[in-house]
């Protein structure tokens, strides 16, 4: 399986409804662990360098969900996100 983006390791606070960091598998598991979990023969993600090369390093878009480098600090991480798996 090939994923055309880097692993999503952090929530988006800019309008995309994503799970909390705790709920994102790539935030706490290696590619190999994820591969075994999804029972794929192989698993590969686009690298951050590949993403930036494709769109241009100076494109000015946010990539915090892949890099944890938010343009604006969020001191209460995950508290503002929806809890997708809680009752």
Backbone as XML, in Angstrom:
<?xml version="1.0"?>
<chain id="A" units="angstrom">
  <residue number="1" name="UNK">
    <atom name="N" x="0.849" y="-1.162" z="0.000"/>
    <atom name="CA" x="0.000" y="0.000" z="0.000"/>
    <atom name="C" x="0.896" y="1.227" z="0.000"/>
  </residue>
  <residue number="2" name="UNK">
    <atom name="N" x="0.543" y="2.203" z="-0.809"/>
    <atom name="CA" x="1.279" y="3.462" z="-0.863"/>
    <atom name="C" x="0.326" y="4.607" z="-0.554"/>
  </residue>
  <residue number="3" name="UNK">
    <atom name="N" x="0.774" y="5.502" z="0.308"/>
    <atom name="CA" x="-0.010" y="6.649" z="0.735"/>
    <atom name="C" x="0.635" y="7.899" z="0.125"/>
  </residue>
  <residue number="4" name="UNK">
    <atom name="N" x="-0.160" y="8.726" z="-0.533"/>
    <atom name="CA" x="0.379" y="9.883" z="-1.254"/>
    <atom name="C" x="0.494" y="11.127" z="-0.383"/>
  </residue>
  <residue number="5" name="UNK">
    <atom name="N" x="0.824" y="10.909" z="0.889"/>
    <atom name="CA" x="1.061" y="11.997" z="1.847"/>
    <atom name="C" x="1.944" y="11.435" z="2.958"/>
  </residue>
  <residue number="6" name="UNK">
    <atom name="N" x="2.604" y="12.302" z="3.707"/>
    <atom name="CA" x="3.333" y="11.825" z="4.874"/>
    <atom name="C" x="2.344" y="11.299" z="5.927"/>
  </residue>
  <residue number="7" name="UNK">
    <atom name="N" x="2.825" y="10.530" z="6.896"/>
    <atom name="CA" x="1.930" y="10.061" z="7.958"/>
    <atom name="C" x="1.322" y="11.233" z="8.731"/>
  </residue>
  <residue number="8" name="UNK">
    <atom name="N" x="0.030" y="11.174" z="8.992"/>
    <atom name="CA" x="-0.649" y="12.207" z="9.778"/>
    <atom name="C" x="-0.403" y="11.916" z="11.247"/>
  </residue>
  <residue number="9" name="UNK">
    <atom name="N" x="0.354" y="12.794" z="11.896"/>
    <atom name="CA" x="0.759" y="12.550" z="13.279"/>
    <atom name="C" x="0.152" y="13.528" z="14.271"/>
  </residue>
  <residue number="10" name="UNK">
    <atom name="N" x="-0.567" y="14.523" z="13.767"/>
    <atom name="CA" x="-1.095" y="15.552" z="14.648"/>
    <atom name="C" x="-2.404" y="16.103" z="14.099"/>
  </residue>
  <residue number="11" name="UNK">
    <atom name="N" x="-3.296" y="16.545" z="14.978"/>
    <atom name="CA" x="-4.574" y="17.094" z="14.514"/>
    <atom name="C" x="-4.400" y="18.407" z="13.756"/>
  </residue>
  <residue number="12" name="UNK">
    <atom name="N" x="-5.405" y="18.707" z="12.961"/>
    <atom name="CA" x="-5.470" y="19.994" z="12.281"/>
    <atom name="C" x="-6.410" y="20.894" z="13.083"/>
  </residue>
  <residue number="13" name="UNK">
    <atom name="N" x="-5.955" y="22.073" z="13.408"/>
    <atom name="CA" x="-6.775" y="23.036" z="14.139"/>
    <atom name="C" x="-7.278" y="24.152" z="13.210"/>
  </residue>
  <residue number="14" name="UNK">
    <atom name="N" x="-7.123" y="23.960" z="11.919"/>
    <atom name="CA" x="-7.454" y="25.014" z="10.964"/>
    <atom name="C" x="-8.632" y="24.647" z="10.062"/>
  </residue>
  <residue number="15" name="UNK">
    <atom name="N" x="-9.578" y="23.886" z="10.567"/>
    <atom name="CA" x="-10.795" y="23.644" z="9.813"/>
    <atom name="C" x="-10.985" y="22.250" z="9.273"/>
  </residue>
  <residue number="16" name="UNK">
    <atom name="N" x="-10.004" y="21.375" z="9.400"/>
    <atom name="CA" x="-10.179" y="19.994" z="8.960"/>
    <atom name="C" x="-10.487" y="19.151" z="10.187"/>
  </residue>
  <residue number="17" name="UNK">
    <atom name="N" x="-11.555" y="18.408" z="10.129"/>
    <atom name="CA" x="-12.017" y="17.621" z="11.264"/>
    <atom name="C" x="-11.188" y="16.343" z="11.377"/>
  </residue>
  <residue number="18" name="UNK">
    <atom name="N" x="-10.165" y="16.368" z="12.221"/>
    <atom name="CA" x="-9.304" y="15.202" z="12.419"/>
    <atom name="C" x="-9.389" y="14.729" z="13.860"/>
  </residue>
  <residue number="19" name="UNK">
    <atom name="N" x="-9.050" y="13.459" z="14.089"/>
    <atom name="CA" x="-9.044" y="12.954" z="15.460"/>
    <atom name="C" x="-7.971" y="13.634" z="16.307"/>
  </residue>
  <residue number="20" name="UNK">
    <atom name="N" x="-7.980" y="13.340" z="17.579"/>
    <atom name="CA" x="-6.942" y="13.836" z="18.476"/>
    <atom name="C" x="-5.638" y="13.104" z="18.173"/>
  </residue>
  <residue number="21" name="UNK">
    <atom name="N" x="-4.540" y="13.628" z="18.648"/>
    <atom name="CA" x="-3.242" y="13.003" z="18.404"/>
    <atom name="C" x="-3.216" y="11.567" z="18.938"/>
  </residue>
  <residue number="22" name="UNK">
    <atom name="N" x="-3.832" y="11.368" z="20.071"/>
    <atom name="CA" x="-3.894" y="10.037" z="20.679"/>
    <atom name="C" x="-4.611" y="9.036" z="19.758"/>
  </residue>
  <residue number="23" name="UNK">
    <atom name="N" x="-5.536" y="9.519" z="18.955"/>
    <atom name="CA" x="-6.328" y="8.656" z="18.080"/>
    <atom name="C" x="-5.705" y="8.453" z="16.685"/>
  </residue>
  <residue number="24" name="UNK">
    <atom name="N" x="-4.643" y="9.158" z="16.379"/>
    <atom name="CA" x="-3.980" y="9.025" z="15.084"/>
    <atom name="C" x="-2.893" y="7.956" z="15.186"/>
  </residue>
  <residue number="25" name="UNK">
    <atom name="N" x="-3.042" y="6.870" z="14.474"/>
    <atom name="CA" x="-2.138" y="5.730" z="14.616"/>
    <atom name="C" x="-0.682" y="6.097" z="14.328"/>
  </residue>
  <residue number="26" name="UNK">
    <atom name="N" x="-0.454" y="6.977" z="13.358"/>
    <atom name="CA" x="0.921" y="7.329" z="12.994"/>
    <atom name="C" x="1.617" y="8.181" z="14.049"/>
  </residue>
  <residue number="27" name="UNK">
    <atom name="N" x="0.866" y="8.743" z="14.994"/>
    <atom name="CA" x="1.501" y="9.560" z="16.038"/>
    <atom name="C" x="2.212" y="8.708" z="17.073"/>
  </residue>
  <residue number="28" name="UNK">
    <atom name="N" x="1.873" y="7.432" z="17.146"/>
    <atom name="CA" x="2.471" y="6.598" z="18.191"/>
    <atom name="C" x="2.960" y="5.231" z="17.711"/>
  </residue>
  <residue number="29" name="UNK">
    <atom name="N" x="2.866" y="4.970" z="16.399"/>
    <atom name="CA" x="3.301" y="3.681" z="15.873"/>
    <atom name="C" x="4.205" y="3.875" z="14.659"/>
  </residue>
  <residue number="30" name="UNK">
    <atom name="N" x="5.135" y="2.962" z="14.496"/>
    <atom name="CA" x="6.039" y="3.011" z="13.347"/>
    <atom name="C" x="5.308" y="2.559" z="12.091"/>
  </residue>
  <residue number="31" name="UNK">
    <atom name="N" x="5.906" y="2.832" z="10.946"/>
    <atom name="CA" x="5.340" y="2.391" z="9.672"/>
    <atom name="C" x="5.205" y="0.867" z="9.680"/>
  </residue>
  <residue number="32" name="UNK">
    <atom name="N" x="6.189" y="0.183" z="10.205"/>
    <atom name="CA" x="6.129" y="-1.282" z="10.272"/>
    <atom name="C" x="4.978" y="-1.756" z="11.155"/>
  </residue>
  <residue number="33" name="UNK">
    <atom name="N" x="4.763" y="-1.114" z="12.274"/>
    <atom name="CA" x="3.643" y="-1.489" z="13.147"/>
    <atom name="C" x="2.303" y="-1.237" z="12.450"/>
  </residue>
  <residue number="34" name="UNK">
    <atom name="N" x="2.207" y="-0.138" z="11.738"/>
    <atom name="CA" x="0.977" y="0.161" z="11.008"/>
    <atom name="C" x="0.779" y="-0.861" z="9.890"/>
  </residue>
  <residue number="35" name="UNK">
    <atom name="N" x="1.849" y="-1.197" z="9.191"/>
    <atom name="CA" x="1.765" y="-2.195" z="8.121"/>
    <atom name="C" x="1.205" y="-3.510" z="8.646"/>
  </residue>
  <residue number="36" name="UNK">
    <atom name="N" x="1.723" y="-3.955" z="9.782"/>
    <atom name="CA" x="1.226" y="-5.206" z="10.368"/>
    <atom name="C" x="-0.235" y="-5.061" z="10.789"/>
  </residue>
  <residue number="37" name="UNK">
    <atom name="N" x="-0.587" y="-3.918" z="11.358"/>
    <atom name="CA" x="-1.962" y="-3.694" z="11.821"/>
    <atom name="C" x="-2.970" y="-3.755" z="10.675"/>
  </residue>
  <residue number="38" name="UNK">
    <atom name="N" x="-2.617" y="-3.149" z="9.540"/>
    <atom name="CA" x="-3.544" y="-3.154" z="8.402"/>
    <atom name="C" x="-3.362" y="-4.393" z="7.520"/>
  </residue>
  <residue number="39" name="UNK">
    <atom name="N" x="-2.414" y="-5.223" z="7.892"/>
    <atom name="CA" x="-2.151" y="-6.496" z="7.196"/>
    <atom name="C" x="-1.771" y="-6.302" z="5.732"/>
  </residue>
  <residue number="40" name="UNK">
    <atom name="N" x="-0.951" y="-5.303" z="5.486"/>
    <atom name="CA" x="-0.461" y="-5.043" z="4.130"/>
    <atom name="C" x="0.868" y="-5.757" z="3.926"/>
  </residue>
  <residue number="41" name="UNK">
    <atom name="N" x="1.147" y="-6.131" z="2.688"/>
    <atom name="CA" x="2.443" y="-6.736" z="2.372"/>
    <atom name="C" x="3.568" y="-5.715" z="2.538"/>
  </residue>
  <residue number="42" name="UNK">
    <atom name="N" x="3.286" y="-4.469" z="2.169"/>
    <atom name="CA" x="4.244" y="-3.385" z="2.348"/>
    <atom name="C" x="3.455" y="-2.093" z="2.523"/>
  </residue>
  <residue number="43" name="UNK">
    <atom name="N" x="4.108" y="-1.096" z="3.101"/>
    <atom name="CA" x="3.468" y="0.187" z="3.352"/>
    <atom name="C" x="4.505" y="1.278" z="3.165"/>
  </residue>
  <residue number="44" name="UNK">
    <atom name="N" x="4.154" y="2.280" z="2.405"/>
    <atom name="CA" x="5.047" y="3.408" z="2.199"/>
    <atom name="C" x="4.260" y="4.704" z="2.131"/>
  </residue>
  <residue number="45" name="UNK">
    <atom name="N" x="4.828" y="5.738" z="2.719"/>
    <atom name="CA" x="4.228" y="7.071" z="2.707"/>
    <atom name="C" x="5.104" y="7.995" z="1.877"/>
  </residue>
  <residue number="46" name="UNK">
    <atom name="N" x="4.507" y="9.044" z="1.329"/>
    <atom name="CA" x="5.286" y="10.106" z="0.714"/>
    <atom name="C" x="6.058" y="10.801" z="1.837"/>
  </residue>
  <residue number="47" name="UNK">
    <atom name="N" x="7.315" y="11.082" z="1.620"/>
    <atom name="CA" x="8.110" y="11.759" z="2.643"/>
    <atom name="C" x="7.754" y="13.246" z="2.686"/>
  </residue>
  <residue number="48" name="UNK">
    <atom name="N" x="8.099" y="13.890" z="3.778"/>
    <atom name="CA" x="7.893" y="15.337" z="3.876"/>
    <atom name="C" x="8.719" y="16.044" z="2.799"/>
  </residue>
  <residue number="49" name="UNK">
    <atom name="N" x="9.938" y="15.561" z="2.561"/>
    <atom name="CA" x="10.769" y="16.144" z="1.513"/>
    <atom name="C" x="10.109" y="15.979" z="0.147"/>
  </residue>
  <residue number="50" name="UNK">
    <atom name="N" x="9.495" y="14.820" z="-0.096"/>
    <atom name="CA" x="8.788" y="14.590" z="-1.350"/>
    <atom name="C" x="7.586" y="15.501" z="-1.510"/>
  </residue>
  <residue number="51" name="UNK">
    <atom name="N" x="6.857" y="15.703" z="-0.415"/>
    <atom name="CA" x="5.705" y="16.606" z="-0.446"/>
    <atom name="C" x="6.145" y="18.028" z="-0.775"/>
  </residue>
  <residue number="52" name="UNK">
    <atom name="N" x="7.165" y="18.498" z="-0.071"/>
    <atom name="CA" x="7.640" y="19.865" z="-0.300"/>
    <atom name="C" x="8.223" y="20.028" z="-1.697"/>
  </residue>
  <residue number="53" name="UNK">
    <atom name="N" x="8.855" y="18.993" z="-2.226"/>
    <atom name="CA" x="9.381" y="19.056" z="-3.588"/>
    <atom name="C" x="8.237" y="19.128" z="-4.603"/>
  </residue>
  <residue number="54" name="UNK">
    <atom name="N" x="7.148" y="18.425" z="-4.321"/>
    <atom name="CA" x="6.002" y="18.401" z="-5.241"/>
    <atom name="C" x="5.262" y="19.726" z="-5.278"/>
  </residue>
  <residue number="55" name="UNK">
    <atom name="N" x="5.139" y="20.383" z="-4.134"/>
    <atom name="CA" x="4.356" y="21.625" z="-4.079"/>
    <atom name="C" x="5.223" y="22.868" z="-4.033"/>
  </residue>
  <residue number="56" name="UNK">
    <atom name="N" x="6.484" y="22.705" z="-3.807"/>
    <atom name="CA" x="7.389" y="23.845" z="-3.685"/>
    <atom name="C" x="7.585" y="24.215" z="-2.228"/>
  </residue>
  <residue number="57" name="UNK">
    <atom name="N" x="8.807" y="24.306" z="-1.803"/>
    <atom name="CA" x="9.107" y="24.578" z="-0.391"/>
    <atom name="C" x="8.522" y="25.890" z="0.098"/>
  </residue>
  <residue number="58" name="UNK">
    <atom name="N" x="8.370" y="26.843" z="-0.795"/>
    <atom name="CA" x="7.871" y="28.157" z="-0.409"/>
    <atom name="C" x="6.386" y="28.329" z="-0.746"/>
  </residue>
  <residue number="59" name="UNK">
    <atom name="N" x="5.657" y="27.219" z="-0.836"/>
    <atom name="CA" x="4.240" y="27.292" z="-1.208"/>
    <atom name="C" x="3.403" y="27.975" z="-0.129"/>
  </residue>
  <residue number="60" name="UNK">
    <atom name="N" x="3.880" y="27.973" z="1.109"/>
    <atom name="CA" x="3.201" y="28.692" z="2.171"/>
    <atom name="C" x="2.003" y="27.980" z="2.766"/>
  </residue>
  <residue number="61" name="UNK">
    <atom name="N" x="1.890" y="26.673" z="2.567"/>
    <atom name="CA" x="0.767" y="25.968" z="3.171"/>
    <atom name="C" x="1.180" y="25.349" z="4.510"/>
  </residue>
  <residue number="62" name="UNK">
    <atom name="N" x="0.203" y="25.089" z="5.328"/>
    <atom name="CA" x="0.454" y="24.491" z="6.641"/>
    <atom name="C" x="0.644" y="22.988" z="6.480"/>
  </residue>
  <residue number="63" name="UNK">
    <atom name="N" x="1.652" y="22.447" z="7.138"/>
    <atom name="CA" x="1.882" y="21.004" z="7.125"/>
    <atom name="C" x="2.022" y="20.462" z="8.543"/>
  </residue>
  <residue number="64" name="UNK">
    <atom name="N" x="1.376" y="21.143" z="9.492"/>
    <atom name="CA" x="1.488" y="20.769" z="10.900"/>
    <atom name="C" x="0.977" y="19.360" z="11.180"/>
  </residue>
  <residue number="65" name="UNK">
    <atom name="N" x="-0.032" y="18.906" z="10.450"/>
    <atom name="CA" x="-0.553" y="17.563" z="10.696"/>
    <atom name="C" x="0.485" y="16.497" z="10.355"/>
  </residue>
  <residue number="66" name="UNK">
    <atom name="N" x="1.478" y="16.842" z="9.534"/>
    <atom name="CA" x="2.548" y="15.922" z="9.184"/>
    <atom name="C" x="3.829" y="16.187" z="9.969"/>
  </residue>
  <residue number="67" name="UNK">
    <atom name="N" x="4.027" y="17.419" z="10.427"/>
    <atom name="CA" x="5.330" y="17.816" z="10.989"/>
    <atom name="C" x="5.297" y="18.312" z="12.427"/>
  </residue>
  <residue number="68" name="UNK">
    <atom name="N" x="4.136" y="18.578" z="12.973"/>
    <atom name="CA" x="3.969" y="19.183" z="14.303"/>
    <atom name="C" x="4.454" y="20.634" z="14.350"/>
  </residue>
  <residue number="69" name="UNK">
    <atom name="N" x="4.701" y="21.255" z="13.214"/>
    <atom name="CA" x="5.172" y="22.641" z="13.156"/>
    <atom name="C" x="3.989" y="23.547" z="12.836"/>
  </residue>
  <residue number="70" name="UNK">
    <atom name="N" x="3.249" y="23.914" z="13.884"/>
    <atom name="CA" x="2.082" y="24.771" z="13.718"/>
    <atom name="C" x="2.508" y="26.220" z="13.523"/>
  </residue>
  <residue number="71" name="UNK">
    <atom name="N" x="1.854" y="26.942" z="12.615"/>
    <atom name="CA" x="2.159" y="28.362" z="12.433"/>
    <atom name="C" x="1.810" y="29.186" z="13.671"/>
  </residue>
  <residue number="72" name="UNK">
    <atom name="N" x="0.835" y="28.723" z="14.444"/>
    <atom name="CA" x="0.406" y="29.385" z="15.680"/>
    <atom name="C" x="0.421" y="28.335" z="16.779"/>
  </residue>
  <residue number="73" name="UNK">
    <atom name="N" x="0.949" y="28.674" z="17.933"/>
    <atom name="CA" x="1.039" y="27.709" z="19.036"/>
    <atom name="C" x="-0.349" y="27.352" z="19.570"/>
  </residue>
  <residue number="74" name="UNK">
    <atom name="N" x="-0.512" y="26.096" z="19.951"/>
    <atom name="CA" x="-1.744" y="25.611" z="20.566"/>
    <atom name="C" x="-1.381" y="25.003" z="21.910"/>
  </residue>
  <residue number="75" name="UNK">
    <atom name="N" x="-1.428" y="25.794" z="22.994"/>
    <atom name="CA" x="-0.983" y="25.306" z="24.299"/>
    <atom name="C" x="-1.850" y="24.195" z="24.873"/>
  </residue>
  <residue number="76" name="UNK">
    <atom name="N" x="-3.117" y="24.131" z="24.465"/>
    <atom name="CA" x="-3.998" y="23.106" z="25.014"/>
    <atom name="C" x="-4.291" y="22.070" z="23.928"/>
  </residue>
  <residue number="77" name="UNK">
    <atom name="N" x="-3.228" y="21.464" z="23.406"/>
    <atom name="CA" x="-3.346" y="20.506" z="22.314"/>
    <atom name="C" x="-4.392" y="19.450" z="22.623"/>
  </residue>
  <residue number="78" name="UNK">
    <atom name="N" x="-5.171" y="19.132" z="21.640"/>
    <atom name="CA" x="-6.218" y="18.113" z="21.665"/>
    <atom name="C" x="-7.469" y="18.526" z="22.429"/>
  </residue>
  <residue number="79" name="UNK">
    <atom name="N" x="-7.438" y="19.538" z="23.270"/>
    <atom name="CA" x="-8.633" y="19.896" z="24.012"/>
    <atom name="C" x="-9.697" y="20.521" z="23.121"/>
  </residue>
  <residue number="80" name="UNK">
    <atom name="N" x="-9.264" y="21.163" z="22.047"/>
    <atom name="CA" x="-10.228" y="21.806" z="21.164"/>
    <atom name="C" x="-10.743" y="20.865" z="20.072"/>
  </residue>
  <residue number="81" name="UNK">
    <atom name="N" x="-10.141" y="19.693" z="19.938"/>
    <atom name="CA" x="-10.545" y="18.765" z="18.903"/>
    <atom name="C" x="-11.728" y="17.913" z="19.318"/>
  </residue>
  <residue number="82" name="UNK">
    <atom name="N" x="-12.461" y="17.470" z="18.315"/>
    <atom name="CA" x="-13.548" y="16.528" z="18.581"/>
    <atom name="C" x="-12.974" y="15.193" z="19.040"/>
  </residue>
  <residue number="83" name="UNK">
    <atom name="N" x="-13.620" y="14.575" z="19.945"/>
    <atom name="CA" x="-13.246" y="13.243" z="20.380"/>
    <atom name="C" x="-14.087" y="12.266" z="19.560"/>
  </residue>
  <residue number="84" name="UNK">
    <atom name="N" x="-13.493" y="11.671" z="18.542"/>
    <atom name="CA" x="-14.254" y="10.852" z="17.620"/>
    <atom name="C" x="-14.652" y="9.496" z="18.204"/>
  </residue>
  <residue number="85" name="UNK">
    <atom name="N" x="-13.901" y="9.016" z="19.166"/>
    <atom name="CA" x="-14.155" y="7.674" z="19.661"/>
    <atom name="C" x="-14.652" y="7.633" z="21.100"/>
  </residue>
  <residue number="86" name="UNK">
    <atom name="N" x="-14.999" y="8.765" z="21.639"/>
    <atom name="CA" x="-15.555" y="8.802" z="22.990"/>
    <atom name="C" x="-17.055" y="8.909" z="22.907"/>
  </residue>
  <residue number="87" name="UNK">
    <atom name="N" x="-17.770" y="8.295" z="23.867"/>
    <atom name="CA" x="-19.240" y="8.378" z="23.855"/>
    <atom name="C" x="-19.743" y="9.784" z="24.112"/>
  </residue>
</chain>
